Amino acid sequence: MAAQATLHCLTGCAIGEVLGMVVGTGLGLHNAATVVLSVVLAFVFGYGLTMRGVLKAGLTLRQAFGVALAADTVSIAVMEIIDNTVVVTVPGAMDAGLTSVLFWASLAFSLVVAFVVTTPVNYWMIGRGKGHAVVHQYHH
């Protein structure tokens, strides 16, 4: 269950992270601005995917947002800290450009590392009825 929760979180984070990195790099933004954009978009897409599912279960927009905050905030935060730390610490990755294998390989590697690190966090939270555990009642 923790791996599924992390994969769900990774999906939203990856969409936002990749989009933010591509837009920031493509526009020539400073590395810090690119990272901030990526983090913001990761939260937007991560929360959005969760909200999409619970809205189908009949929750109001406000209720769905509350569930998304409770379900995903810690997971997304851990994932973003890890994947951005990895990308920033790979020499030249942030400046490599969109056509560079280094850019894409470091981004892919960072998401794999984030998944591996975040899965035990989600396991711990689910075991305590927190995090992604709060969403399960709306999936049936």
C-alpha positions as CSV (number, residue, x, y, z in Angstrom):
1,M,0.0,0.0,0.0
2,A,2.9,2.4,0.8
3,A,4.5,1.8,-2.6
4,Q,1.1,2.5,-4.3
5,A,0.7,5.6,-2.3
6,T,4.2,6.7,-3.2
7,L,3.7,5.9,-6.8
8,H,0.5,8.0,-6.8
9,C,2.3,10.9,-5.2
10,L,5.3,10.4,-7.6
11,T,2.9,10.7,-10.6
12,G,1.7,14.2,-9.6
13,C,5.2,15.2,-8.4
14,A,6.8,14.0,-11.6
15,I,4.4,15.9,-13.8
16,G,5.0,19.1,-11.8
17,E,8.7,18.6,-11.4
18,V,9.4,17.8,-15.0
19,L,7.2,20.6,-16.3
20,G,8.8,23.1,-13.9
21,M,12.3,22.0,-14.9
22,V,11.5,22.1,-18.6
23,V,9.8,25.5,-18.4
24,G,12.5,27.0,-16.1
25,T,15.4,25.6,-18.1
26,G,13.7,26.5,-21.5
27,L,13.1,30.1,-20.4
28,G,16.7,30.4,-19.0
29,L,15.5,31.0,-15.4
30,H,18.0,31.1,-12.6
31,N,18.4,27.6,-11.0
32,A,16.7,28.7,-7.8
33,A,13.6,30.0,-9.7
34,T,13.5,26.8,-11.7
35,V,13.5,24.7,-8.5
36,V,10.8,26.9,-6.9
37,L,8.6,26.6,-10.0
38,S,9.1,22.8,-10.0
39,V,8.2,22.5,-6.3
40,V,5.1,24.7,-6.7
41,L,3.9,22.7,-9.8
42,A,4.6,19.4,-8.0
43,F,2.3,20.4,-5.2
44,V,-0.3,21.6,-7.6
45,F,-0.3,18.4,-9.7
46,G,0.0,16.2,-6.6
47,Y,-2.9,17.7,-4.8
48,G,-4.8,17.9,-8.1
49,L,-4.6,14.2,-8.8
50,T,-5.8,13.4,-5.3
51,M,-8.6,16.0,-5.5
52,R,-9.8,14.6,-8.8
53,G,-10.3,11.2,-7.2
54,V,-12.1,12.4,-4.1
55,L,-14.3,14.9,-6.0
56,K,-15.6,11.9,-7.9
57,A,-16.6,10.4,-4.6
58,G,-18.9,13.4,-4.0
59,L,-16.8,15.6,-1.8
60,T,-17.1,19.4,-2.1
61,L,-14.1,21.3,-3.5
62,R,-13.2,22.5,0.0
63,Q,-13.5,19.0,1.5
64,A,-11.4,17.5,-1.4
65,F,-8.7,20.1,-0.8
66,G,-8.6,19.2,2.9
67,V,-8.2,15.5,2.1
68,A,-5.5,16.3,-0.4
69,L,-3.6,18.4,2.2
70,A,-3.8,15.6,4.8
71,A,-3.0,12.8,2.3
72,D,-0.2,14.3,0.3
73,T,1.6,17.2,2.0
74,V,4.3,15.2,3.8
75,S,4.8,12.8,1.0
76,I,5.2,15.6,-1.6
77,A,7.4,17.6,0.6
78,V,9.8,14.7,1.2
79,M,9.8,13.8,-2.4
80,E,10.5,17.4,-3.5
81,I,13.3,17.8,-1.0
82,I,15.0,14.6,-2.2
83,D,14.5,15.0,-5.9
84,N,15.5,18.6,-6.1
85,T,18.6,18.0,-3.8
86,V,19.7,15.2,-6.2
87,V,19.2,17.3,-9.4
88,V,21.0,20.3,-7.9
89,T,23.9,18.2,-6.6
90,V,24.6,16.5,-9.9
91,P,27.3,18.6,-11.4
92,G,26.1,20.5,-14.5
93,A,22.6,19.0,-14.5
94,M,20.7,22.2,-14.0
95,D,22.7,24.0,-16.7
96,A,22.9,21.1,-19.2
97,G,19.9,22.2,-21.3
98,L,16.8,20.4,-22.5
99,T,18.6,18.4,-25.2
100,S,21.2,17.0,-22.8
101,V,21.2,13.4,-21.6
102,L,22.7,14.7,-18.3
103,F,19.6,16.9,-17.7
104,W,17.1,14.1,-18.4
105,A,19.1,11.3,-16.7
106,S,19.6,13.4,-13.5
107,L,15.9,14.2,-13.4
108,A,14.9,10.6,-13.9
109,F,17.4,9.4,-11.3
110,S,16.2,12.1,-8.8
111,L,12.6,10.8,-9.1
112,V,13.8,7.2,-8.5
113,V,15.7,8.2,-5.4
114,A,12.7,10.3,-4.2
115,F,10.5,7.2,-4.6
116,V,12.9,5.0,-2.7
117,V,13.2,7.5,0.2
118,T,9.5,8.5,0.4
119,T,8.1,4.9,0.4
120,P,9.1,4.2,4.0
121,V,7.8,7.6,5.1
122,N,4.4,6.8,3.5
123,Y,4.5,3.3,5.1
124,W,5.0,4.9,8.5
125,M,2.3,7.4,8.0
126,I,-0.3,4.9,6.6
127,G,0.5,2.6,9.6
128,R,-0.7,5.4,11.8
129,G,-3.8,6.2,9.8
130,K,-2.3,9.4,8.3
131,G,-1.1,10.5,4.9
132,H,-2.6,8.5,2.0
133,A,-4.6,6.4,4.5
134,V,-7.2,9.2,4.7
135,V,-8.0,8.9,1.0
136,H,-8.8,5.2,1.0
137,Q,-12.3,5.6,2.3
138,Y,-13.2,7.7,-0.8
139,H,-11.9,5.1,-3.3
140,H,-14.8,2.7,-2.9
